[in-house]
Amino acid sequence: QVQLVESGGGLVQPGGSLRVSCVVSGSFFRVNTMGWYRQAPGKERELVARIFTGGSTDYAESVKGRFTCSIDNVKNTVYLQMSSLKPEDTAVYYCNAFLTQRVSGGTELNTYWGQGTQVTVSA
């Protein structure tokens, strides 16, 4: 059983900063990617940032230069440091993990999601 537990969301003023974290636990062979998606009311879920094995990252255009995604491989924790926050960053932020897991006869790839954490940017 794999679990993703997020923390760190909350209310912040425009221009402020916030860091959200996500710990992955359970049985898996390898973390391939971990990242963050967000969903605002009435909108589809969208990729915010992700980090690949080896450390390379991928960001949505709207957050480039403001958000930083990082990973602690020892703690199996992914972070999203958000700066210069804007009201349009308001959303539920979901942690995502793309894992390799051992199964009988080999391995398989699976995607897991956290429960989401609310980030609200408002004066």
C-alpha positions as a Python dict, from the first residue, in 0.01 Angstrom:
ca = {
    (1, 'Q'): (0, 0, 0),
    (2, 'V'): (141, 337, -103),
    (3, 'Q'): (41, 659, 66),
    (4, 'L'): (112, 1019, -24),
    (5, 'V'): (61, 1269, 256),
    (6, 'E'): (75, 1640, 183),
    (7, 'S'): (124, 1925, 425),
    (8, 'G'): (192, 2296, 429),
    (9, 'G'): (-99, 2454, 249),
    (10, 'G'): (-280, 2757, 379),
    (11, 'L'): (-367, 3121, 328),
    (12, 'V'): (-105, 3366, 208),
    (13, 'Q'): (-113, 3724, 83),
    (14, 'P'): (-30, 3810, -277),
    (15, 'G'): (346, 3831, -320),
    (16, 'G'): (404, 3596, -32),
    (17, 'S'): (567, 3255, -12),
    (18, 'L'): (459, 2910, 94),
    (19, 'R'): (610, 2563, 90),
    (20, 'V'): (412, 2243, 54),
    (21, 'S'): (554, 1899, 120),
    (22, 'C'): (457, 1544, 31),
    (23, 'V'): (588, 1224, 184),
    (24, 'V'): (549, 896, -1),
    (25, 'S'): (546, 579, 203),
    (26, 'G'): (477, 214, 143),
    (27, 'S'): (612, -56, -79),
    (28, 'F'): (782, 47, -401),
    (29, 'F'): (1103, -27, -584),
    (30, 'R'): (1178, 314, -732),
    (31, 'V'): (1043, 667, -755),
    (32, 'N'): (1044, 763, -1123),
    (33, 'T'): (890, 1107, -1089),
    (34, 'M'): (721, 1306, -818),
    (35, 'G'): (542, 1629, -865),
    (36, 'W'): (257, 1866, -805),
    (37, 'Y'): (-67, 1930, -986),
    (38, 'R'): (-335, 2182, -897),
    (39, 'Q'): (-704, 2224, -957),
    (40, 'A'): (-889, 2551, -920),
    (41, 'P'): (-1269, 2565, -891),
    (42, 'G'): (-1429, 2505, -1228),
    (43, 'K'): (-1100, 2419, -1395),
    (44, 'E'): (-923, 2099, -1491),
    (45, 'R'): (-634, 1963, -1295),
    (46, 'E'): (-304, 2088, -1437),
    (47, 'L'): (62, 2009, -1395),
    (48, 'V'): (249, 2261, -1183),
    (49, 'A'): (592, 2102, -1148),
    (50, 'R'): (758, 1763, -1143),
    (51, 'I'): (1099, 1622, -1075),
    (52, 'F'): (1251, 1320, -1243),
    (53, 'T'): (1495, 1059, -1124),
    (54, 'G'): (1829, 1230, -1165),
    (55, 'G'): (1696, 1566, -1058),
    (56, 'S'): (1572, 1731, -1377),
    (57, 'T'): (1255, 1934, -1342),
    (58, 'D'): (960, 2042, -1551),
    (59, 'Y'): (743, 2347, -1475),
    (60, 'A'): (424, 2498, -1605),
    (61, 'E'): (491, 2826, -1787),
    (62, 'S'): (276, 3014, -1540),
    (63, 'V'): (500, 2925, -1245),
    (64, 'K'): (847, 2930, -1399),
    (65, 'G'): (1081, 3152, -1203),
    (66, 'R'): (844, 3159, -904),
    (67, 'F'): (811, 2794, -795),
    (68, 'T'): (1084, 2543, -720),
    (69, 'C'): (1029, 2169, -698),
    (70, 'S'): (1284, 1960, -511),
    (71, 'I'): (1314, 1612, -368),
    (72, 'D'): (1480, 1450, -70),
    (73, 'N'): (1544, 1095, -185),
    (74, 'V'): (1635, 975, 163),
    (75, 'K'): (1309, 1099, 312),
    (76, 'N'): (1104, 1020, -2),
    (77, 'T'): (969, 1371, 22),
    (78, 'V'): (897, 1618, -255),
    (79, 'Y'): (869, 1989, -190),
    (80, 'L'): (717, 2279, -378),
    (81, 'Q'): (853, 2617, -275),
    (82, 'M'): (618, 2886, -401),
    (83, 'S'): (718, 3251, -413),
    (84, 'S'): (566, 3569, -553),
    (85, 'L'): (228, 3406, -518),
    (86, 'K'): (-66, 3544, -713),
    (87, 'P'): (-440, 3508, -656),
    (88, 'E'): (-456, 3290, -967),
    (89, 'D'): (-234, 3037, -788),
    (90, 'T'): (-526, 2961, -558),
    (91, 'A'): (-616, 2595, -594),
    (92, 'V'): (-604, 2255, -433),
    (93, 'Y'): (-253, 2123, -482),
    (94, 'Y'): (-214, 1749, -532),
    (95, 'C'): (102, 1550, -493),
    (96, 'N'): (169, 1286, -758),
    (97, 'A'): (412, 996, -761),
    (98, 'F'): (498, 769, -1055),
    (99, 'L'): (650, 458, -905),
    (100, 'T'): (800, 128, -1005),
    (101, 'Q'): (670, -154, -788),
    (102, 'R'): (767, -517, -768),
    (103, 'V'): (504, -768, -864),
    (104, 'S'): (512, -1140, -915),
    (105, 'G'): (736, -1202, -1211),
    (106, 'G'): (871, -853, -1249),
    (107, 'T'): (778, -489, -1198),
    (108, 'E'): (497, -253, -1290),
    (109, 'L'): (448, 122, -1308),
    (110, 'N'): (178, 290, -1105),
    (111, 'T'): (63, 645, -1038),
    (112, 'Y'): (-51, 761, -698),
    (113, 'W'): (-212, 1080, -572),
    (114, 'G'): (-227, 1258, -243),
    (115, 'Q'): (-547, 1386, -90),
    (116, 'G'): (-475, 1748, -180),
    (117, 'T'): (-391, 2059, 19),
    (118, 'Q'): (-560, 2396, -23),
    (119, 'V'): (-351, 2698, -115),
    (120, 'T'): (-533, 3030, -106),
    (121, 'V'): (-370, 3353, -216),
    (122, 'S'): (-574, 3649, -102),
    (123, 'A'): (-540, 3984, 67),
}
